[in-house]
Amino acid sequence: MKRRTFALAAGALSIAGHALAQDRPPIRVLVGFPPGGSADIVARLLADKMRVALGQPVVVDNKPGAAGRVALGEVKRAPPDGQTLVLAPSGALVVLPWLYKNLGYDAVRDFTPVARAVTFDFAITAGPAAPNGDLKAILGWMKDNPGKANYATPGAGTVPHFTGVLLAQASGIAMTHVAYKGGAPAANDLLGGQIPLMIDTPLETIEQHRAGKLRIVAVTGETRTQSLPEVPTLKEQGIAMAADAFFGLYGPAGMTTDLTARLSRAVAEALKQSDVTERIFSLGLAPAYGNGDELAATQAAHLKRWEAPIKASGFTAE
């Protein structure tokens, strides 16, 4: 009888604890871009599984604007209680600091790295305005037709922008950057023949590539990507460069070690789920969990990597 009473009491405590967790205000994961993009999709995949791992509501809150700076600024000002986080693309933390004198945040001191979630390379996609053939053939055509040597990206000051700068340097071709307000309008002009080449995450062109409407002619990583095994790397095509990026989960500066570890473990659990990993791979991204220390180290390496090419380009932002 006592054993049954104890079991019932333990069950009641468990139910009460679960209800209390569910009654807590939801953890907000901010995304600095509109719904539907790769950062938004990844954030929603993580939030759904983190809710289960934490026993607490987790919601995604889109705060688009200023290439992710709006969301980062809000997290910077939030209390370090783990209730306000941001899934940030690496560019906002490793490229923008070299572009802005008054960025509005310190990419290292103002945030607590929680977990690295995914890494990804960029896709170099050719449209109908480019000649047939591989990337080397297209670059040769650009060299012979300098007035057509243009490449589109989702915006000035983005990692794809400076990936194009590196590509121009590595290939010895003067290429003109054309900045769009997002990947979708750039892909539309690529498809419409207004511009021959585009650099962005695979998400923006992978379906058109699979349908034969556009051609992803190179990926920028050290190795081929799982979602595009038929597409060679730049190095395989004789171009001595590589570029990649990542999404990381961050909180405000000052979060405790225990709180950071708890949130990081929830991300790790999310990335173990097959439905999450399969969806991430389908976007042309790769699951790549790392704890807070590993995220900080990845960020530091990328920050150092982009300093020289950005400064050499002479590009600055207001």
JOWOUR-V68782 format. One record per pair of residues at least 6 apart in sequence whose C-alpha atoms are under 6 Angstrom apart, sorted by the first residue. I is the first residue (numbers start at 1). J is the second residue. If there is no record, write none. Layout:
BEGIN
I:J  I:J
END
This chain:
BEGIN
21:55  21:56  22:56  26:57  26:58  27:58  27:83  27:84  28:58  28:59  28:60  28:84  29:60  29:61  29:85  29:86  30:60  30:61  30:62  30:86  31:62  31:63  31:87  32:63  32:64  32:68  32:71  33:64  34:64  46:270  47:58  49:270  50:266  51:57  51:58  53:266  63:71  75:252  76:110  76:252  80:252  80:254  80:255  85:250  85:251  86:249  86:250  87:248  87:249  88:247  88:248  89:246  89:247  90:245  90:246  90:247  91:159  93:107  94:303  99:316  99:317  100:317  110:253  111:251  111:252  111:253  112:250  112:251  112:252  112:253  113:250  113:292  114:249  114:250  114:260  114:264  114:292  115:248  115:249  115:264  115:290  115:291  115:292  115:295  116:248  116:289  116:290  116:295  117:247  117:248  117:288  117:289  118:246  118:247  118:286  118:287  118:288  119:245  119:246  119:286  119:288  120:244  120:245  120:285  120:286  121:220  121:221  121:244  122:200  122:201  122:219  122:220  123:199  123:200  123:201  123:202  123:219  124:198  124:199  124:216  124:217  124:218  125:197  125:198  125:215  125:216  125:217  126:196  126:197  126:215  127:190  127:191  127:196  127:214  128:193  129:193  129:196  130:196  134:217  135:217  142:149  143:173  149:175  150:175  150:176  150:177  151:177  151:178  151:197  151:198  152:178  152:179  152:198  153:160  153:161  153:179  153:198  153:199  154:180  154:181  154:182  154:183  155:179  155:180  155:181  156:179  160:199  160:200  168:174  168:175  180:186  202:284  203:283  208:214  209:215  218:231  218:232  218:233  218:234  219:233  220:233  220:234  220:242  220:243  221:242  221:243  221:244  222:242  224:233  227:281  227:284
END
